[in-house]
Amino acid sequence: MTSAARLLETCFLSLYRLSCRIYRPMRHFAGAAILAVFALTVAAVVQVYPVSNWDMVAYTASILEDKITDPVELHDTSYELLKENVSEGEFQALTQDREYRIRQYEDPAAFGTMLGFYRLKLGYIKTARALSSFMDPVKSLRLISMASALAIAGLLLVWLARNKALMYGPIVVAMLIVTDFGASAALLTPDLYASFFLLLACFLYIERQDIATAACLIAALFIRPDHLAFIGVFFVFALIYGPGRWILTATFIVCLLAYSLILKDEGHPGWWIHLWFTHVEYVPTLEGFDPPFSPLIYLQMLVRSTVRSLMNQTWLAALFALVVFFTKVINPAQMTERARILLYAIFTSICAKYIVFPHFETRFYFPYLMAMGMILLVSWHQQERRKAKLTPA
């Protein structure tokens, strides 16, 4: 090694040791501050540079349906509110960008057939409707996204603090970035709103608060009914292992009944049509649209969705990293029983959900990946603390 290389390495190590000595006494405060600043930054960006997507028009119409019964008026009012809340360029993109958007903008009847995809998010619609008493519906949707992002960050801070692990705030920030937290917060969708209740349910289950866990799971279902897949898998694992089995069994029964009623009452077109619409083509109207089920087309959807996940999304990479971390670092025997049950249920539900409805976007897996990450991070932290106590000084 040359003199210059030795000098460079010495300087680097000296700076590193100095940084560690400064950081170590304040590591909990610094970790919490980094996570808090990141969350506030995301919320500020969402407010200052909002993202506009076509779904916001359909959600706006769903919010207004209780006051406007005429389809043409509902359509026109929804697009007028869109125009008031986006730039001229964004409005052109959302109304003239492709054949589907042009048809929805020009044809109120075709637009009305799409609302069955959106009405079933009852919890999201009802919350936005309540907020719309104080602001227009588009702004209420933005407020829900921003508040959900802050609430999730607050919950993660509490989760870390409860386990004396606030120093891992930077790691949690990295997890949030990898799981597309910022992009999800910017979209006007119910994803983060439901994610808050799912993450809270996971935290409360580990804390042995089973009734509160059930309430959060039911809330998540009413915001996004497709979370029934996780609730069903979770109930099965709880039934097998024991902790919380009866409350989670009752929760699953309630959620299954609620799911059936929601799909029936809100005019959802059905699983196969929804799958076709998402993965094959955006048909301009659902009136009379009823393609026959095809196993070959379903397999093509799976392949196409997997390729898109690998090329443009991060959830598969994040899931793989979490599984490798679990197999290489975590001793399952040292995990608490509830953490182990929850971890197995989450992983299984991700696989089950993908088979039933192969979403390729990371935002659909955000709460599951974050819950897995938090469980593994806390378990590793507890494992290392036990190891340090057993190691002689």
Sine and cosine of phi, psi and omega as CSV:
sin_phi,cos_phi,sin_psi,cos_psi,sin_omega,cos_omega
0.00,0.00,0.74,-0.67,-0.02,-1.00
-0.96,0.27,0.26,-0.97,0.01,-1.00
-0.89,0.46,-0.64,0.77,0.00,-1.00
-0.89,0.45,-0.65,0.76,0.00,-1.00
-0.92,0.40,-0.67,0.75,0.02,-1.00
-0.90,0.44,-0.65,0.76,0.01,-1.00
-0.90,0.43,-0.69,0.73,0.01,-1.00
-0.89,0.46,-0.69,0.72,-0.02,-1.00
-0.93,0.38,-0.63,0.78,0.02,-1.00
-0.89,0.46,-0.70,0.72,0.03,-1.00
-0.88,0.47,-0.69,0.73,-0.01,-1.00
-0.89,0.46,-0.73,0.68,-0.03,-1.00
-0.91,0.41,-0.58,0.81,0.03,-1.00
-0.91,0.42,-0.69,0.72,0.05,-1.00
-0.90,0.43,-0.63,0.77,0.00,-1.00
-0.89,0.45,-0.73,0.69,-0.01,-1.00
-0.91,0.42,-0.62,0.78,0.03,-1.00
-0.90,0.44,-0.68,0.73,0.02,-1.00
-0.88,0.47,-0.65,0.76,0.01,-1.00
-0.90,0.43,-0.66,0.76,0.00,-1.00
-0.91,0.42,-0.59,0.81,0.02,-1.00
-0.96,0.28,-0.67,0.74,-0.11,-0.99
-0.96,0.29,-0.62,0.79,-0.17,-0.99
-0.84,0.55,-0.72,0.69,-0.02,-1.00
-0.91,0.41,-0.40,0.92,-0.07,-1.00
-0.91,-0.42,0.36,0.93,-0.14,-0.99
-0.89,0.45,-0.60,0.80,-0.01,-1.00
-0.93,0.37,-0.70,0.72,0.03,-1.00
-0.90,0.43,-0.69,0.73,-0.03,-1.00
-0.90,0.43,-0.68,0.74,0.01,-1.00
-0.88,0.47,-0.70,0.71,0.02,-1.00
-0.91,0.42,-0.65,0.76,-0.02,-1.00
-0.90,0.43,-0.65,0.76,0.00,-1.00
-0.89,0.45,-0.70,0.72,0.01,-1.00
-0.91,0.41,-0.67,0.74,-0.01,-1.00
-0.91,0.42,-0.69,0.72,0.00,-1.00
-0.90,0.43,-0.64,0.77,0.04,-1.00
-0.87,0.49,-0.72,0.69,0.00,-1.00
-0.89,0.46,-0.69,0.73,0.03,-1.00
-0.90,0.43,-0.59,0.81,0.04,-1.00
-0.90,0.43,-0.70,0.71,0.03,-1.00
-0.87,0.49,-0.72,0.69,0.00,-1.00
-0.88,0.47,-0.65,0.76,0.00,-1.00
-0.92,0.40,-0.66,0.75,0.01,-1.00
-0.91,0.42,-0.66,0.75,0.04,-1.00
-0.87,0.49,-0.61,0.79,-0.02,-1.00
-0.97,0.26,-0.68,0.74,-0.10,-0.99
-0.99,0.13,-0.62,0.78,-0.01,-1.00
-0.84,-0.54,0.94,0.34,-0.06,-1.00
-0.92,0.40,0.56,-0.83,0.06,-1.00
-0.99,-0.13,0.67,-0.74,0.00,-1.00
-0.93,-0.36,0.74,-0.68,0.04,-1.00
-0.71,-0.70,0.37,-0.93,-0.10,-0.99
-0.89,0.45,-0.52,0.86,-0.03,-1.00
-0.83,0.56,-0.47,0.88,-0.03,-1.00
-0.89,0.46,-0.47,0.88,0.05,-1.00
-0.93,0.37,-0.72,0.69,-0.02,-1.00
-0.92,0.39,-0.62,0.78,0.04,-1.00
-0.92,0.38,-0.60,0.80,0.06,-1.00
-0.87,0.49,-0.70,0.71,0.03,-1.00
-0.89,0.46,-0.65,0.76,0.01,-1.00
-0.89,0.45,-0.58,0.81,0.04,-1.00
-0.92,0.38,-0.62,0.78,-0.09,-1.00
-0.99,0.14,-0.18,0.98,-0.12,-0.99
-0.86,0.50,-0.48,0.88,-0.02,-1.00
-0.95,0.31,-0.30,0.95,-0.01,-1.00
-0.95,-0.33,-0.46,0.89,-0.05,-1.00
-0.88,-0.48,0.91,-0.40,-0.05,-1.00
-0.99,-0.14,-0.39,0.92,-0.01,-1.00
-0.97,0.25,0.83,-0.56,-0.07,-1.00
-0.86,0.50,-0.62,0.78,-0.02,-1.00
-0.93,0.37,-0.71,0.70,0.02,-1.00
-0.90,0.43,-0.64,0.77,0.03,-1.00
-0.88,0.48,-0.72,0.69,0.03,-1.00
-0.87,0.50,-0.77,0.64,-0.07,-1.00
-0.91,0.41,-0.65,0.76,0.01,-1.00
-0.91,0.41,-0.64,0.77,0.00,-1.00
-0.89,0.46,-0.70,0.71,0.01,-1.00
-0.95,0.31,-0.50,0.86,0.06,-1.00
-0.92,0.40,-0.66,0.75,0.05,-1.00
-0.91,0.41,-0.61,0.79,0.08,-1.00
-0.86,0.50,-0.73,0.68,-0.05,-1.00
-0.88,0.47,-0.56,0.83,-0.01,-1.00
-0.95,0.30,-0.35,0.94,-0.14,-0.99
-0.93,-0.38,0.05,1.00,0.03,-1.00
-0.75,-0.66,0.26,-0.97,0.05,-1.00
-0.95,0.30,0.22,-0.97,0.00,-1.00
-0.89,0.46,-0.64,0.77,0.02,-1.00
-0.91,0.42,-0.67,0.74,0.02,-1.00
-0.90,0.43,-0.64,0.77,0.01,-1.00
-0.89,0.45,-0.66,0.75,0.05,-1.00
-0.88,0.47,-0.67,0.74,-0.01,-1.00
-0.91,0.42,-0.59,0.80,-0.06,-1.00
-0.99,0.13,-0.17,0.98,-0.02,-1.00
-0.86,-0.51,-0.34,0.94,-0.09,-1.00
-0.78,-0.63,0.10,0.99,-0.16,-0.99
-0.94,0.33,-0.62,0.79,-0.05,-1.00
-0.51,-0.86,0.16,-0.99,-0.10,-0.99
-0.85,0.52,-0.66,0.75,-0.03,-1.00
-0.87,0.49,-0.75,0.66,-0.04,-1.00
-0.92,0.39,-0.59,0.81,0.05,-1.00
-0.89,0.46,-0.71,0.71,-0.02,-1.00
-0.90,0.44,-0.67,0.74,0.00,-1.00
-0.90,0.44,-0.59,0.81,-0.02,-1.00
-0.95,0.31,-0.56,0.83,-0.10,-1.00
-1.00,-0.09,-0.31,0.95,-0.14,-0.99
-0.82,-0.57,0.99,-0.15,0.00,-1.00
-0.86,0.52,-0.56,0.83,-0.01,-1.00
-0.92,0.40,-0.70,0.71,0.04,-1.00
-0.89,0.45,-0.67,0.75,0.03,-1.00
-0.86,0.51,-0.67,0.74,-0.01,-1.00
-0.89,0.46,-0.51,0.86,0.00,-1.00
-0.94,0.35,-0.33,0.94,-0.04,-1.00
-0.99,0.12,-0.29,0.96,-0.16,-0.99
-0.93,0.36,-0.31,0.95,0.06,-1.00
-0.88,0.47,-0.43,0.90,0.07,-1.00
-0.94,0.35,-0.40,0.92,-0.18,-0.98
-0.95,-0.32,-0.55,0.84,-0.04,-1.00
-0.86,0.51,-0.52,0.85,-0.12,-0.99
-0.94,0.34,-0.19,0.98,0.11,-0.99
-0.99,0.14,0.91,0.42,-0.18,-0.98
-0.85,0.52,-0.71,0.70,-0.03,-1.00
-0.87,0.49,-0.63,0.77,0.02,-1.00
-0.92,0.39,-0.74,0.68,-0.03,-1.00
-0.90,0.44,-0.71,0.71,-0.03,-1.00
-0.90,0.44,-0.65,0.76,0.02,-1.00
-0.90,0.44,-0.73,0.68,0.01,-1.00
-0.90,0.44,-0.59,0.81,0.01,-1.00
-0.90,0.43,-0.65,0.76,0.03,-1.00
-0.91,0.42,-0.66,0.75,0.01,-1.00
-0.93,0.36,-0.43,0.90,-0.02,-1.00
-0.93,0.37,-0.15,0.99,0.12,-0.99
-0.94,0.34,-0.35,0.94,-0.06,-1.00
-0.92,-0.39,-0.24,0.97,-0.04,-1.00
-0.40,-0.91,0.17,-0.99,0.00,-1.00
-0.96,0.28,0.37,-0.93,-0.12,-0.99
-0.84,0.54,-0.61,0.79,-0.01,-1.00
-0.90,0.43,-0.68,0.73,0.03,-1.00
-0.92,0.40,-0.56,0.83,0.03,-1.00
-0.91,0.41,-0.60,0.80,0.05,-1.00
-0.91,0.41,-0.64,0.76,0.04,-1.00
-0.91,0.42,-0.64,0.77,0.00,-1.00
-0.90,0.44,-0.65,0.76,0.02,-1.00
-0.88,0.47,-0.69,0.73,0.01,-1.00
-0.89,0.46,-0.72,0.69,-0.03,-1.00
-0.92,0.40,-0.70,0.71,0.00,-1.00
-0.91,0.42,-0.60,0.80,0.02,-1.00
-0.90,0.43,-0.65,0.76,0.02,-1.00
-0.88,0.47,-0.71,0.71,0.02,-1.00
-0.91,0.40,-0.64,0.77,0.00,-1.00
-0.90,0.43,-0.63,0.77,0.03,-1.00
-0.90,0.43,-0.71,0.70,0.03,-1.00
-0.88,0.48,-0.67,0.74,0.05,-1.00
-0.88,0.48,-0.67,0.74,0.03,-1.00
-0.89,0.45,-0.67,0.74,0.01,-1.00
-0.90,0.43,-0.59,0.81,0.08,-1.00
-0.89,0.45,-0.69,0.72,0.03,-1.00
-0.89,0.45,-0.67,0.74,0.01,-1.00
-0.86,0.51,-0.71,0.70,0.03,-1.00
-0.92,0.40,-0.70,0.71,-0.03,-1.00
-0.89,0.46,-0.63,0.78,0.00,-1.00
-0.87,0.50,-0.48,0.88,-0.04,-1.00
-0.95,-0.32,0.29,0.96,0.01,-1.00
0.79,0.61,0.74,0.68,-0.08,-1.00
-0.75,-0.66,0.49,0.87,-0.03,-1.00
-0.89,0.45,-0.34,0.94,0.00,-1.00
-0.91,0.42,-0.26,0.97,-0.01,-1.00
-1.00,-0.01,0.28,0.96,0.05,-1.00
-0.79,0.61,-0.70,0.71,0.03,-1.00
-0.88,0.48,-0.57,0.82,0.04,-1.00
-0.92,0.39,-0.65,0.76,0.04,-1.00
-0.90,0.43,-0.63,0.78,0.07,-1.00
-0.87,0.49,-0.70,0.72,0.04,-1.00
-0.87,0.49,-0.65,0.76,0.05,-1.00
-0.89,0.46,-0.66,0.75,0.02,-1.00
-0.89,0.45,-0.64,0.77,0.01,-1.00
-0.91,0.41,-0.72,0.70,-0.03,-1.00
-0.90,0.43,-0.56,0.83,-0.03,-1.00
-1.00,-0.01,0.28,0.96,0.18,-0.98
0.92,0.39,0.59,0.81,-0.03,-1.00
-0.87,0.48,-0.71,0.70,-0.05,-1.00
-0.89,0.46,-0.71,0.70,0.01,-1.00
-0.91,0.41,-0.62,0.79,0.02,-1.00
-0.91,0.42,-0.61,0.79,0.02,-1.00
-0.92,0.39,-0.51,0.86,-0.04,-1.00
-0.97,0.23,-0.44,0.90,-0.02,-1.00
-0.97,0.23,0.54,-0.84,0.08,-1.00
-1.00,-0.06,0.97,0.23,0.01,-1.00
-0.67,-0.74,0.26,-0.97,0.00,-1.00
-0.99,0.13,0.11,0.99,-0.15,-0.99
-0.87,0.50,-0.79,0.61,-0.03,-1.00
-0.94,0.35,-0.54,0.84,0.02,-1.00
-0.88,0.48,-0.73,0.68,0.05,-1.00
-0.93,0.36,-0.57,0.82,-0.01,-1.00
-0.87,0.48,-0.61,0.79,0.03,-1.00
-0.85,0.52,-0.72,0.70,-0.03,-1.00
-0.94,0.34,-0.56,0.83,0.04,-1.00
-0.92,0.39,-0.71,0.71,0.02,-1.00
-0.91,0.42,-0.63,0.78,0.05,-1.00
-0.91,0.42,-0.62,0.78,0.05,-1.00
-0.88,0.47,-0.67,0.74,0.02,-1.00
-0.89,0.46,-0.72,0.70,0.01,-1.00
-0.88,0.47,-0.72,0.70,-0.04,-1.00
-0.92,0.38,-0.57,0.82,0.04,-1.00
-0.90,0.43,-0.69,0.73,0.04,-1.00
-0.90,0.44,-0.52,0.85,0.02,-1.00
-0.99,0.10,0.12,0.99,0.06,-1.00
0.93,0.38,0.50,0.87,0.05,-1.00
-0.97,-0.24,0.97,0.25,-0.20,-0.98
-0.94,0.34,-0.61,0.79,0.00,-1.00
-0.92,0.39,-0.67,0.74,0.06,-1.00
-0.91,0.43,-0.59,0.81,0.08,-1.00
-0.86,0.51,-0.72,0.69,0.00,-1.00
-0.87,0.49,-0.69,0.73,0.00,-1.00
-0.88,0.48,-0.65,0.76,0.00,-1.00
-0.93,0.38,-0.63,0.78,0.03,-1.00
-0.90,0.43,-0.65,0.76,0.03,-1.00
-0.91,0.42,-0.66,0.75,0.04,-1.00
-0.87,0.48,-0.70,0.72,0.02,-1.00
-0.88,0.48,-0.63,0.78,0.02,-1.00
-0.89,0.45,-0.68,0.73,-0.02,-1.00
-0.94,0.34,-0.40,0.92,0.05,-1.00
-0.99,0.15,-0.68,0.73,0.08,-1.00
-0.66,-0.75,0.98,-0.17,-0.08,-1.00
-0.87,0.49,-0.36,0.93,-0.02,-1.00
-0.93,0.36,-0.15,0.99,0.08,-1.00
-0.95,0.30,-0.02,1.00,0.11,-0.99
-0.84,0.55,-0.53,0.85,0.00,-1.00
-0.86,0.51,-0.72,0.70,0.03,-1.00
-0.92,0.40,-0.68,0.73,-0.01,-1.00
-0.86,0.50,-0.65,0.76,0.02,-1.00
-0.91,0.42,-0.71,0.70,0.01,-1.00
-0.92,0.40,-0.67,0.75,0.01,-1.00
-0.86,0.51,-0.70,0.71,0.01,-1.00
-0.88,0.48,-0.64,0.77,0.00,-1.00
-0.90,0.43,-0.71,0.71,0.00,-1.00
-0.92,0.40,-0.64,0.77,0.05,-1.00
-0.90,0.43,-0.62,0.79,0.02,-1.00
-0.90,0.44,-0.63,0.78,-0.02,-1.00
-0.95,0.30,-0.73,0.69,-0.11,-0.99
-1.00,0.08,-0.57,0.82,0.07,-1.00
0.83,-0.56,-0.82,0.57,-0.11,-0.99
-0.87,0.50,0.86,-0.51,0.04,-1.00
0.96,0.27,0.29,0.96,-0.16,-0.99
-0.88,0.47,-0.66,0.75,-0.10,-0.99
-0.97,0.26,-0.63,0.77,0.03,-1.00
-0.92,0.39,-0.66,0.75,0.01,-1.00
-0.95,0.33,-0.50,0.86,0.10,-0.99
-0.90,0.43,-0.73,0.69,0.04,-1.00
-0.89,0.46,-0.62,0.78,0.02,-1.00
-0.88,0.47,-0.70,0.71,-0.01,-1.00
-0.89,0.45,-0.66,0.75,0.01,-1.00
-0.89,0.46,-0.71,0.70,0.03,-1.00
-0.87,0.48,-0.71,0.71,-0.04,-1.00
-0.92,0.39,-0.61,0.79,0.02,-1.00
-0.90,0.43,-0.69,0.72,0.05,-1.00
-0.90,0.43,-0.69,0.72,0.01,-1.00
-0.89,0.46,-0.66,0.75,0.01,-1.00
-0.87,0.50,-0.70,0.71,-0.01,-1.00
-0.89,0.45,-0.67,0.74,-0.01,-1.00
-0.94,0.35,-0.63,0.78,0.01,-1.00
-0.88,0.47,-0.75,0.66,-0.03,-1.00
-0.90,0.43,-0.55,0.83,-0.01,-1.00
-0.96,0.27,-0.71,0.71,-0.13,-0.99
-0.99,0.16,-0.46,0.89,-0.12,-0.99
-0.99,-0.11,0.11,0.99,0.13,-0.99
0.96,0.29,0.49,0.87,0.04,-1.00
-0.92,0.40,0.69,-0.73,-0.09,-1.00
-0.96,0.29,-0.20,0.98,0.03,-1.00
0.92,-0.39,0.32,-0.95,-0.11,-0.99
-0.87,0.49,-0.77,0.64,-0.11,-0.99
-0.93,0.37,-0.66,0.75,0.04,-1.00
-0.90,0.44,-0.66,0.75,0.04,-1.00
-0.88,0.48,-0.68,0.73,0.02,-1.00
-0.89,0.45,-0.70,0.71,0.02,-1.00
-0.88,0.48,-0.72,0.69,-0.02,-1.00
-0.87,0.49,-0.61,0.79,-0.04,-1.00
-0.97,0.22,-0.62,0.78,-0.18,-0.98
-0.92,-0.38,-0.28,0.96,-0.03,-1.00
-0.96,-0.28,-0.87,0.49,0.02,-1.00
-0.35,-0.94,0.51,-0.86,0.14,-0.99
-0.99,0.10,1.00,-0.02,0.01,-1.00
-0.93,0.36,0.60,-0.80,-0.11,-0.99
-0.93,0.37,-0.42,0.91,0.06,-1.00
-0.53,-0.85,0.53,-0.85,0.03,-1.00
-1.00,-0.06,0.00,1.00,0.02,-1.00
-0.90,0.44,0.90,-0.43,0.01,-1.00
0.97,0.26,0.12,0.99,-0.03,-1.00
-1.00,0.03,0.89,-0.46,-0.04,-1.00
-0.45,-0.89,0.96,0.29,-0.04,-1.00
-0.93,0.36,0.61,-0.79,0.03,-1.00
-0.94,0.33,0.51,-0.86,0.02,-1.00
-0.92,0.39,0.68,-0.73,0.01,-1.00
-0.72,-0.69,0.89,-0.45,0.05,-1.00
-0.85,0.53,-0.58,0.81,-0.01,-1.00
-0.91,0.40,-0.70,0.71,0.02,-1.00
-0.91,0.42,-0.60,0.80,0.04,-1.00
-0.88,0.47,-0.68,0.74,0.04,-1.00
-0.90,0.43,-0.62,0.79,0.06,-1.00
-0.89,0.45,-0.61,0.79,0.06,-1.00
-0.88,0.47,-0.69,0.72,0.01,-1.00
-0.88,0.48,-0.72,0.70,-0.02,-1.00
-0.91,0.42,-0.73,0.69,-0.02,-1.00
-0.88,0.47,-0.68,0.73,-0.01,-1.00
-0.92,0.40,-0.62,0.78,0.02,-1.00
-0.91,0.42,-0.68,0.74,0.03,-1.00
-0.89,0.46,-0.70,0.72,0.01,-1.00
-0.90,0.43,-0.60,0.80,0.05,-1.00
-0.89,0.45,-0.66,0.75,-0.03,-1.00
-0.95,0.31,-0.58,0.81,-0.10,-1.00
-1.00,0.10,-0.59,0.80,-0.18,-0.98
-0.84,-0.54,-0.14,0.99,-0.10,-0.99
-0.83,-0.56,0.14,-0.99,-0.09,-1.00
-0.89,-0.45,-0.11,0.99,-0.19,-0.98
-0.92,0.40,-0.59,0.81,0.02,-1.00
-0.92,0.40,-0.66,0.75,0.03,-1.00
-0.90,0.43,-0.67,0.74,0.02,-1.00
-0.90,0.44,-0.68,0.74,0.02,-1.00
-0.89,0.45,-0.69,0.73,0.02,-1.00
-0.88,0.47,-0.69,0.72,0.01,-1.00
-0.88,0.47,-0.66,0.75,0.01,-1.00
-0.91,0.42,-0.65,0.76,0.02,-1.00
-0.91,0.42,-0.69,0.73,0.03,-1.00
-0.89,0.45,-0.68,0.74,0.03,-1.00
-0.87,0.49,-0.67,0.74,0.01,-1.00
-0.89,0.45,-0.73,0.68,-0.08,-1.00
-0.95,0.32,-0.53,0.85,-0.09,-1.00
-1.00,-0.07,-0.44,0.90,-0.17,-0.99
-0.89,-0.45,-0.59,0.81,-0.14,-0.99
-1.00,-0.01,0.68,-0.73,0.15,-0.99
-0.99,-0.14,0.97,-0.26,-0.07,-1.00
-0.83,0.56,-0.51,0.86,-0.03,-1.00
-0.91,0.42,-0.40,0.92,0.00,-1.00
-1.00,-0.04,-0.09,1.00,0.06,-1.00
-0.98,0.21,0.48,-0.87,0.11,-0.99
-0.92,0.38,0.45,-0.89,-0.06,-1.00
-0.88,0.48,-0.66,0.75,-0.03,-1.00
-0.92,0.39,-0.62,0.78,0.04,-1.00
-0.90,0.44,-0.63,0.78,0.00,-1.00
-0.92,0.39,-0.70,0.71,0.02,-1.00
-0.86,0.51,-0.73,0.69,-0.04,-1.00
-0.90,0.43,-0.67,0.74,0.00,-1.00
-0.88,0.47,-0.73,0.68,0.00,-1.00
-0.90,0.43,-0.64,0.77,-0.01,-1.00
-0.91,0.41,-0.66,0.75,-0.01,-1.00
-0.90,0.43,-0.74,0.67,-0.01,-1.00
-0.87,0.49,-0.70,0.71,-0.01,-1.00
-0.90,0.44,-0.63,0.77,-0.03,-1.00
-0.93,0.36,-0.55,0.83,0.07,-1.00
-0.87,0.50,-0.73,0.69,0.01,-1.00
-0.90,0.44,-0.69,0.72,-0.03,-1.00
-0.90,0.43,-0.70,0.71,-0.01,-1.00
-0.89,0.46,-0.62,0.78,-0.03,-1.00
-0.92,0.38,-0.59,0.81,0.03,-1.00
-0.93,0.36,-0.69,0.73,-0.04,-1.00
-0.95,0.33,-0.69,0.72,-0.01,-1.00
-0.57,-0.82,0.99,-0.12,-0.12,-0.99
-0.97,0.26,0.98,0.22,0.12,-0.99
-0.93,0.36,0.65,-0.76,0.01,-1.00
-0.98,-0.22,-0.24,0.97,-0.07,-1.00
-0.99,0.14,0.66,-0.75,-0.04,-1.00
-0.88,0.48,-0.52,0.85,-0.08,-1.00
-0.86,0.51,-0.44,0.90,0.00,-1.00
-0.96,0.28,-0.32,0.95,-0.04,-1.00
-0.95,-0.32,0.02,1.00,-0.08,-1.00
-0.79,0.62,-0.81,0.59,-0.08,-1.00
-0.90,0.44,-0.54,0.84,-0.03,-1.00
-0.95,0.31,-0.69,0.73,0.03,-1.00
-0.91,0.41,-0.65,0.76,0.01,-1.00
-0.93,0.38,-0.64,0.77,0.04,-1.00
-0.90,0.44,-0.70,0.72,0.06,-1.00
-0.86,0.51,-0.70,0.72,-0.01,-1.00
-0.89,0.46,-0.69,0.73,0.00,-1.00
-0.91,0.41,-0.66,0.75,0.02,-1.00
-0.88,0.47,-0.72,0.69,-0.03,-1.00
-0.93,0.37,-0.64,0.77,0.01,-1.00
-0.90,0.44,-0.72,0.70,0.01,-1.00
-0.92,0.39,-0.65,0.76,0.02,-1.00
-0.89,0.45,-0.68,0.74,0.03,-1.00
-0.90,0.43,-0.67,0.75,0.03,-1.00
-0.86,0.50,-0.72,0.70,0.01,-1.00
-0.91,0.41,-0.61,0.79,0.02,-1.00
-0.89,0.45,-0.68,0.73,0.01,-1.00
-0.93,0.37,-0.59,0.80,0.04,-1.00
-0.90,0.44,-0.66,0.75,0.05,-1.00
-0.89,0.45,-0.67,0.75,-0.01,-1.00
-0.89,0.45,-0.64,0.77,-0.01,-1.00
-0.92,0.40,-0.58,0.82,0.01,-1.00
-0.94,0.35,-0.53,0.85,-0.03,-1.00
-0.99,0.11,-0.32,0.95,-0.01,-1.00
-0.99,0.12,0.82,-0.57,-0.01,-1.00
-0.92,0.40,0.58,-0.81,-0.04,-1.00
-0.94,0.35,0.00,0.00,0.00,0.00
